[in-house]
Amino acid sequence: MRVAANLAMGTSLSVAEAELHALMLASLAGNANAYRVLLSQLAVRLRTFYGRRLGRDAADLEDLVQETLLAVHNRRATYDHGSPVTGWVYAIARYKLIDFLRRRKVRDALGLDDCEELFTADDNEQVAAARDVAQLLANLSERQREAIQLTRIEGLSTEEAALRSGQSESLIKVSVHRGLKRLMALYASNPPGKGDNANE
């Protein structure tokens, strides 16, 4: 009975993931209606995610949801079309929660390390994604790598990244811009799957 319930849950999760994935791809292709539906579905999931951690009546819950949706919007070009949408959004949401808790100085009180995952993200996928990101960033100069790590991965503002790295804000912006341009050029010259079939 329990196995059947787990199978049913896994099937519903994979159906939900497939739907979100289709909506994301349609959104990236310019379908405004699909984008509205995607953001609406993500908002419901994010409210649940933040509600479990902060309480449903937390005054900042809706702000966090909107901040996360804005980050999804701003970073949608970084989404890897072959990856689960849920894992990508989970990472953004977790960073937003950490930033919020850091600002509120309550990180320890909520036991962030014990958080349940937003969408049952697979640990192996997260490890693989972290490895892939590290390999990509290895192609950049140290300055570009640090600027992208701080602003795009850790989610710091340009000002915060400048303070942490000891660089000026304008240098952070230039490093991020040049680093992302370099990564896009590398991606264009060797898209995922291009080299995979060569060895088969």
Backbone as JSON, one array per atom type, in Angstrom:
{
  "sequence": "MRVAANLAMGTSLSVAEAELHALMLASLAGNANAYRVLLSQLAVRLRTFYGRRLGRDAADLEDLVQETLLAVHNRRATYDHGSPVTGWVYAIARYKLIDFLRRRKVRDALGLDDCEELFTADDNEQVAAARDVAQLLANLSERQREAIQLTRIEGLSTEEAALRSGQSESLIKVSVHRGLKRLMALYASNPPGKGDNANE",
  "N": [[0.82, -1.19, 0.0], [1.9, 1.23, 0.85], [4.0, 1.41, -0.98], [2.58, 1.69, -3.35], [1.41, 4.17, -2.89], [3.69, 5.78, -2.8], [4.6, 5.42, -5.41], [2.49, 6.58, -6.81], [2.74, 9.2, -5.89], [5.29, 9.82, -6.91], [4.73, 9.65, -9.64], [2.85, 11.73, -9.93], [4.5, 13.87, -9.28], [6.35, 13.74, -11.37], [4.69, 14.26, -13.51], [3.86, 16.85, -12.87], [6.35, 18.11, -12.99], [6.95, 17.73, -15.71], [4.94, 19.28, -16.84], [5.61, 21.85, -15.88], [8.1, 22.08, -17.08], [7.43, 22.08, -19.81], [5.94, 24.44, -19.88], [7.95, 26.27, -19.19], [9.73, 26.05, -21.38], [8.05, 26.9, -23.46], [7.6, 29.49, -22.59], [10.18, 30.6, -22.75], [10.37, 30.59, -25.45], [8.81, 32.68, -26.1], [6.08, 32.66, -25.54], [3.65, 34.33, -24.06], [1.33, 33.73, -22.58], [1.84, 31.14, -21.6], [3.97, 31.81, -19.96], [2.73, 33.39, -17.99], [1.1, 31.43, -16.79], [3.08, 29.66, -15.88], [4.48, 31.27, -13.96], [2.39, 31.68, -12.18], [1.88, 29.04, -11.26], [4.35, 28.47, -10.1], [4.35, 30.39, -8.09], [2.4, 29.43, -6.31], [3.65, 27.09, -5.37], [5.93, 28.22, -4.22], [4.83, 29.79, -2.17], [3.94, 27.78, -0.47], [6.38, 26.56, 0.14], [7.85, 28.69, 1.45], [5.96, 29.27, 3.42], [5.96, 26.98, 5.05], [8.34, 27.29, 6.33], [8.44, 29.83, 7.45], [6.0, 30.32, 8.53], [2.58, 30.62, 7.8], [1.4, 33.1, 8.07], [3.38, 34.92, 7.99], [4.66, 38.12, 7.6], [6.49, 38.74, 5.64], [6.3, 36.79, 3.75], [4.93, 36.95, 1.21], [6.47, 38.92, 0.0], [8.9, 37.57, -0.27], [8.13, 35.54, -2.05], [7.53, 37.09, -4.32], [10.05, 38.28, -4.75], [11.51, 36.01, -5.42], [10.2, 35.12, -7.73], [10.81, 37.27, -9.34], [13.58, 36.95, -9.51], [13.63, 34.51, -10.88], [12.56, 35.39, -13.28], [14.56, 37.27, -14.07], [16.75, 35.59, -14.34], [16.1, 33.71, -16.18], [17.27, 33.21, -18.64], [19.47, 31.75, -18.01], [18.61, 29.25, -17.55], [18.95, 25.8, -18.05], [17.83, 24.02, -20.68], [17.54, 21.25, -20.65], [17.33, 20.48, -18.05], [15.59, 19.81, -14.9], [12.95, 22.01, -14.11], [12.11, 22.41, -11.54], [14.31, 21.85, -9.82], [16.02, 23.93, -10.5], [14.51, 26.22, -9.8], [14.21, 25.65, -7.1], [16.84, 25.99, -6.15], [17.18, 28.77, -6.48], [15.14, 29.72, -4.78], [16.02, 28.75, -2.31], [18.4, 30.19, -1.92], [17.29, 32.75, -1.76], [15.81, 32.48, 0.59], [17.86, 32.0, 2.44], [19.24, 34.45, 2.24], [17.22, 36.15, 3.18], [16.89, 35.18, 5.82], [19.4, 35.67, 6.8], [19.4, 38.42, 6.74], [17.46, 38.88, 8.65], [18.51, 37.76, 10.86], [17.83, 35.27, 11.95], [18.6, 32.79, 11.27], [19.72, 30.53, 12.6], [17.68, 29.92, 14.41], [15.62, 28.82, 12.91], [16.61, 26.45, 11.94], [17.89, 25.89, 9.35], [19.34, 23.94, 8.0], [17.81, 21.7, 8.23], [15.78, 21.93, 6.44], [13.05, 20.88, 4.42], [13.01, 19.8, 1.05], [12.1, 21.9, -1.7], [10.87, 20.89, -4.09], [11.23, 18.12, -4.0], [13.92, 17.81, -4.83], [16.55, 16.11, -6.42], [19.38, 14.84, -4.84], [21.62, 13.88, -6.21], [21.36, 15.12, -8.7], [21.72, 17.76, -7.94], [24.36, 17.71, -7.05], [25.61, 16.99, -9.43], [24.91, 19.21, -10.98], [26.23, 21.25, -9.59], [28.85, 20.44, -10.0], [28.98, 20.69, -12.8], [28.63, 23.46, -13.08], [30.92, 24.37, -11.77], [32.87, 23.36, -13.52], [32.29, 24.83, -15.83], [32.76, 27.45, -14.91], [35.46, 27.29, -14.52], [36.59, 27.91, -16.89], [36.87, 30.6, -16.97], [38.45, 33.78, -16.14], [39.98, 34.41, -12.95], [38.9, 36.68, -11.72], [36.5, 37.1, -13.16], [35.21, 34.69, -12.62], [34.88, 34.83, -9.82], [33.23, 37.09, -9.6], [30.89, 36.26, -10.94], [30.22, 34.03, -9.39], [29.63, 35.23, -6.91], [27.53, 37.09, -7.52], [25.65, 35.86, -9.33], [25.34, 33.22, -8.52], [25.5, 33.04, -5.68], [23.82, 35.1, -5.22], [24.28, 37.72, -4.34], [24.11, 41.32, -4.13], [25.45, 43.76, -6.44], [26.85, 45.66, -5.02], [27.28, 44.33, -2.55], [28.84, 42.18, -3.45], [31.06, 43.56, -4.37], [32.07, 44.6, -1.96], [32.7, 42.22, -0.6], [34.62, 41.06, -2.28], [36.54, 43.0, -2.6], [36.74, 44.46, -4.87], [35.83, 47.1, -7.18], [32.43, 48.28, -7.71], [31.84, 48.78, -10.4], [33.8, 47.25, -11.64], [33.01, 44.7, -10.88], [30.57, 44.54, -12.27], [31.49, 44.68, -14.95], [33.13, 42.4, -15.04], [31.24, 40.36, -14.6], [29.62, 40.73, -16.87], [31.47, 40.26, -19.0], [32.3, 37.68, -18.31], [29.89, 36.18, -18.49], [29.38, 36.56, -21.18], [31.53, 35.2, -22.28], [30.96, 32.59, -21.35], [28.56, 32.13, -22.74], [29.53, 32.09, -25.35], [31.17, 29.84, -25.24], [29.23, 27.92, -24.72], [27.69, 28.1, -27.05], [29.51, 27.16, -28.93], [29.84, 24.57, -28.12], [27.3, 22.97, -27.49], [25.11, 21.27, -25.07], [25.1, 17.75, -25.36], [26.23, 17.72, -27.88], [28.88, 16.77, -27.91], [28.38, 14.38, -26.71], [27.48, 12.24, -28.27], [29.62, 11.65, -29.77], [31.35, 9.77, -28.79], [29.97, 7.45, -28.94]],
  "CA": [[0.0, 0.0, 0.0], [2.8, 2.37, 0.93], [4.72, 1.45, -2.24], [1.66, 2.24, -4.34], [1.27, 5.6, -2.61], [4.94, 6.42, -3.23], [4.6, 5.41, -6.87], [1.52, 7.59, -7.24], [3.33, 10.51, -5.61], [6.36, 10.02, -7.88], [4.12, 9.9, -10.94], [2.27, 13.07, -9.94], [5.61, 14.82, -9.31], [6.96, 13.77, -12.7], [3.72, 14.94, -14.37], [3.97, 18.27, -12.54], [7.63, 18.58, -13.54], [6.81, 17.77, -17.17], [4.1, 20.44, -17.17], [6.41, 23.05, -15.64], [9.15, 22.1, -18.09], [6.8, 22.5, -21.07], [5.61, 25.86, -19.73], [9.2, 27.04, -19.23], [10.23, 26.09, -22.75], [7.15, 27.76, -24.23], [7.86, 30.86, -22.13], [11.45, 31.02, -23.33], [10.15, 30.76, -26.89], [8.05, 33.9, -26.28], [4.65, 32.48, -25.29], [3.33, 35.12, -22.87], [0.32, 33.03, -21.78], [2.56, 30.06, -20.89], [4.78, 32.44, -18.93], [1.82, 33.75, -16.89], [0.71, 30.2, -16.1], [4.28, 29.18, -15.18], [4.7, 32.09, -12.77], [1.29, 31.41, -11.27], [2.11, 27.74, -10.62], [5.53, 28.58, -9.23], [3.98, 31.2, -6.92], [1.7, 28.54, -5.37], [4.67, 26.23, -4.75], [6.82, 29.04, -3.39], [4.09, 30.15, -0.95], [3.98, 26.6, 0.39], [7.77, 26.41, 0.58], [8.16, 29.71, 2.45], [5.0, 29.16, 4.51], [6.4, 25.92, 5.97], [9.54, 27.7, 7.06], [8.27, 31.1, 8.13], [4.63, 30.45, 9.02], [1.7, 31.1, 6.72], [1.02, 34.5, 8.28], [4.58, 35.76, 8.02], [4.46, 39.35, 6.82], [7.43, 38.8, 4.54], [6.14, 35.64, 2.87], [4.59, 37.36, -0.16], [7.63, 39.62, -0.54], [9.86, 36.54, -0.68], [7.6, 34.9, -3.26], [7.71, 38.03, -5.43], [11.5, 38.38, -5.0], [11.96, 34.78, -6.08], [9.67, 35.14, -9.09], [11.61, 38.26, -10.07], [14.87, 36.31, -9.79], [13.36, 33.54, -11.95], [12.42, 36.19, -14.51], [15.85, 37.85, -14.44], [17.76, 34.57, -14.62], [15.53, 32.65, -17.04], [18.2, 32.91, -19.74], [20.49, 30.81, -17.52], [18.0, 27.93, -17.37], [19.39, 24.75, -18.97], [16.59, 23.43, -21.2], [17.46, 19.82, -20.38], [17.29, 20.25, -16.6], [14.28, 20.01, -14.27], [12.63, 23.39, -13.69], [11.96, 22.43, -10.09], [15.62, 21.95, -9.18], [16.53, 25.28, -10.78], [13.75, 27.17, -8.96], [14.54, 25.33, -5.71], [18.12, 26.63, -5.8], [16.93, 30.21, -6.35], [14.33, 29.93, -3.58], [16.83, 28.48, -1.12], [19.28, 31.35, -1.74], [16.47, 33.88, -1.3], [15.49, 32.23, 1.98], [19.09, 32.22, 3.22], [19.46, 35.9, 2.29], [16.2, 36.71, 4.07], [17.2, 34.81, 7.2], [20.62, 36.38, 7.17], [19.0, 39.81, 7.04], [16.63, 38.9, 9.85], [19.3, 37.19, 11.96], [17.13, 34.16, 12.59], [18.97, 31.58, 10.55], [19.89, 29.4, 13.52], [16.42, 29.61, 15.07], [14.75, 28.02, 12.05], [17.24, 25.19, 11.55], [17.87, 25.86, 7.89], [19.92, 22.7, 7.49], [16.8, 20.65, 8.27], [14.7, 22.26, 5.51], [12.62, 19.92, 3.4], [13.25, 20.37, -0.26], [10.95, 22.55, -2.32], [10.2, 20.05, -5.07], [11.91, 16.84, -3.94], [15.09, 17.87, -5.71], [17.41, 14.95, -6.28], [20.73, 15.23, -4.4], [22.58, 13.58, -7.27], [21.24, 16.17, -9.71], [22.32, 18.98, -7.4], [25.8, 17.5, -7.07], [26.03, 17.04, -10.84], [24.76, 20.6, -11.42], [27.32, 22.02, -8.96], [30.07, 20.06, -10.72], [28.92, 21.3, -14.13], [28.85, 24.9, -12.93], [32.34, 24.55, -11.45], [33.64, 23.12, -14.75], [32.08, 25.98, -16.7], [33.43, 28.62, -14.36], [36.91, 27.08, -14.62], [37.02, 28.49, -18.17], [36.93, 32.05, -16.84], [39.52, 34.33, -15.31], [39.63, 34.37, -11.52], [38.05, 37.84, -11.43], [35.17, 36.83, -13.74], [34.65, 33.56, -11.88], [34.46, 35.3, -8.5], [32.1, 38.02, -9.76], [29.7, 35.47, -11.28], [29.91, 33.21, -8.22], [29.02, 36.06, -5.87], [26.28, 37.75, -7.92], [24.68, 35.01, -10.02], [25.14, 31.94, -7.83], [25.18, 33.32, -4.28], [22.72, 36.06, -5.22], [24.61, 38.99, -3.71], [24.0, 42.51, -4.97], [26.75, 44.21, -6.95], [27.51, 46.34, -3.91], [27.74, 43.31, -1.59], [29.92, 41.44, -4.09], [32.23, 44.43, -4.38], [32.6, 44.64, -0.6], [33.3, 40.93, -0.24], [35.79, 40.73, -3.11], [37.53, 44.07, -2.59], [36.74, 45.1, -6.19], [34.83, 48.16, -7.31], [31.15, 47.82, -8.27], [31.92, 48.79, -11.86], [34.62, 46.11, -12.06], [32.15, 43.52, -10.71], [29.63, 44.52, -13.41], [32.24, 44.36, -16.17], [33.55, 41.0, -14.93], [30.06, 39.53, -14.8], [29.23, 40.85, -18.28], [32.46, 39.57, -19.84], [32.27, 36.26, -17.98], [28.69, 35.58, -19.07], [29.58, 36.56, -22.64], [32.47, 34.09, -22.56], [30.23, 31.33, -21.14], [27.62, 31.95, -23.85], [30.31, 31.71, -26.53], [31.56, 28.44, -25.04], [28.01, 27.11, -24.85], [27.31, 28.1, -28.46], [30.44, 26.34, -29.7], [29.76, 23.18, -27.67], [26.06, 22.8, -26.74], [24.94, 19.96, -24.44], [24.73, 16.66, -26.26], [27.02, 17.73, -29.12], [30.01, 15.86, -27.76], [27.97, 13.13, -26.07], [27.32, 11.17, -29.23], [30.88, 11.42, -30.48], [32.03, 8.58, -28.28], [29.11, 6.28, -29.02]],
  "C": [[0.87, 1.26, 0.0], [3.57, 2.54, -0.38], [3.85, 2.07, -3.32], [1.49, 3.74, -4.15], [2.5, 6.36, -3.06], [5.03, 6.49, -4.74], [3.67, 6.48, -7.41], [2.08, 8.99, -7.04], [4.43, 10.82, -6.62], [5.82, 10.33, -9.27], [3.55, 11.3, -11.01], [3.36, 14.13, -9.98], [6.21, 14.9, -10.7], [6.01, 14.43, -13.7], [3.8, 16.44, -14.14], [5.26, 18.85, -13.11], [7.55, 18.71, -15.05], [5.99, 18.98, -17.59], [4.89, 21.74, -16.98], [7.5, 23.2, -16.7], [8.6, 22.59, -19.43], [6.45, 23.99, -21.02], [6.86, 26.73, -19.81], [9.72, 27.16, -20.64], [9.37, 26.98, -23.63], [7.38, 29.22, -23.86], [9.13, 31.41, -22.75], [11.34, 31.25, -24.83], [9.26, 31.97, -27.17], [6.56, 33.79, -26.05], [4.29, 33.16, -23.97], [2.3, 34.42, -21.98], [0.96, 31.91, -20.97], [3.39, 30.64, -19.74], [3.93, 32.84, -17.72], [1.43, 32.51, -16.08], [1.89, 29.65, -15.29], [4.5, 29.96, -13.89], [3.61, 31.85, -11.72], [1.49, 30.09, -10.53], [3.32, 27.77, -9.69], [5.19, 29.37, -7.97], [3.28, 30.34, -5.87], [2.72, 27.67, -4.63], [5.58, 27.02, -3.81], [6.12, 29.49, -2.1], [4.1, 29.0, 0.04], [5.37, 26.43, 1.0], [8.11, 27.41, 1.7], [7.22, 29.63, 3.66], [5.4, 28.11, 5.53], [7.56, 26.38, 6.84], [9.32, 28.95, 7.9], [6.91, 31.25, 8.8], [3.77, 31.11, 7.96], [1.37, 32.58, 6.85], [2.23, 35.43, 8.31], [4.41, 36.94, 7.07], [5.34, 39.39, 5.58], [7.24, 37.69, 3.52], [5.87, 36.07, 1.42], [5.73, 38.13, -0.8], [8.67, 38.62, -1.04], [9.41, 35.84, -1.96], [7.85, 35.81, -4.46], [9.19, 38.21, -5.77], [12.0, 37.18, -5.78], [11.46, 34.74, -7.52], [10.43, 36.16, -9.95], [12.98, 37.69, -10.44], [14.72, 35.27, -10.9], [13.27, 34.27, -13.28], [13.79, 36.7, -14.98], [16.88, 36.82, -14.87], [17.27, 33.49, -15.58], [16.44, 32.28, -18.2], [19.27, 31.91, -19.3], [19.93, 29.4, -17.36], [18.48, 26.97, -18.46], [18.15, 23.96, -19.4], [16.44, 21.95, -20.9], [17.33, 19.48, -18.9], [15.88, 20.42, -16.06], [14.11, 21.47, -13.84], [12.64, 23.47, -12.17], [13.29, 22.56, -9.36], [16.21, 23.34, -9.32], [15.83, 26.3, -9.88], [14.06, 26.93, -7.48], [15.83, 26.02, -5.28], [17.94, 28.13, -5.6], [16.18, 30.5, -5.05], [15.16, 29.74, -2.31], [17.79, 29.65, -0.84], [18.5, 32.57, -1.24], [16.11, 33.7, 0.18], [16.71, 32.47, 2.87], [19.37, 33.71, 3.35], [18.48, 36.57, 3.26], [16.54, 36.43, 5.53], [18.46, 35.5, 7.7], [20.28, 37.83, 7.54], [18.23, 39.89, 8.36], [17.33, 38.3, 11.07], [18.58, 36.06, 12.69], [17.5, 32.81, 11.97], [19.06, 30.37, 11.47], [18.57, 28.97, 14.15], [15.52, 28.71, 14.23], [15.38, 26.7, 11.61], [17.25, 24.99, 10.06], [18.41, 24.57, 7.32], [18.9, 21.57, 7.45], [15.66, 20.9, 7.29], [14.36, 21.09, 4.61], [12.84, 20.58, 2.06], [11.97, 20.91, -0.86], [10.19, 21.6, -3.24], [10.84, 18.66, -5.12], [13.08, 16.81, -4.92], [16.01, 16.69, -5.4], [18.82, 15.41, -5.93], [21.76, 14.99, -5.49], [22.55, 14.64, -8.36], [21.9, 17.45, -9.22], [23.84, 18.88, -7.41], [26.33, 17.62, -8.49], [25.96, 18.48, -11.35], [25.89, 21.45, -10.86], [28.64, 21.72, -9.66], [30.12, 20.72, -12.1], [29.2, 22.8, -14.08], [30.33, 25.17, -12.65], [33.21, 24.36, -12.69], [33.5, 24.29, -15.72], [32.87, 27.19, -16.21], [34.96, 28.51, -14.44], [37.47, 27.66, -15.92], [37.2, 30.0, -18.11], [38.15, 32.49, -16.05], [39.05, 34.31, -13.86], [38.67, 35.5, -11.16], [36.62, 37.61, -11.93], [34.46, 35.74, -12.95], [34.1, 34.02, -10.52], [33.24, 36.21, -8.61], [30.81, 37.26, -10.07], [29.27, 34.61, -10.09], [29.14, 34.04, -7.18], [27.66, 36.62, -6.27], [25.24, 36.79, -8.49], [24.39, 33.71, -9.28], [24.76, 32.17, -6.37], [24.09, 34.37, -4.14], [23.0, 37.38, -4.52], [24.36, 40.14, -4.68], [25.39, 42.88, -5.45], [27.54, 44.88, -5.83], [28.08, 45.34, -2.9], [28.92, 42.52, -2.16], [31.2, 42.26, -4.12], [32.89, 44.49, -3.0], [33.32, 43.34, -0.24], [34.59, 40.66, -0.99], [36.88, 41.79, -3.08], [37.64, 44.76, -3.95], [35.71, 46.23, -6.2], [33.55, 47.58, -7.91], [31.21, 47.77, -9.79], [32.76, 47.62, -12.37], [33.83, 44.81, -11.91], [31.22, 43.42, -11.91], [30.33, 44.12, -14.7], [32.66, 42.89, -16.17], [32.4, 40.04, -15.16], [29.67, 39.53, -16.28], [30.18, 40.06, -19.18], [32.46, 38.06, -19.58], [31.08, 35.56, -18.6], [28.8, 35.52, -20.6], [30.49, 35.42, -23.05], [31.76, 32.74, -22.41], [29.24, 31.07, -22.27], [28.35, 31.52, -25.12], [30.75, 30.26, -26.43], [30.38, 27.52, -25.24], [27.62, 26.99, -26.32], [28.22, 27.2, -29.29], [30.4, 24.87, -29.3], [28.49, 22.97, -26.85], [25.95, 21.42, -26.12], [24.51, 18.92, -25.47], [25.58, 16.6, -27.5], [28.17, 16.75, -29.04], [29.63, 14.52, -27.23], [27.91, 11.96, -27.03], [28.62, 10.8, -29.93], [31.54, 10.13, -30.05], [31.21, 7.32, -28.44], [29.39, 5.51, -30.3]]
}
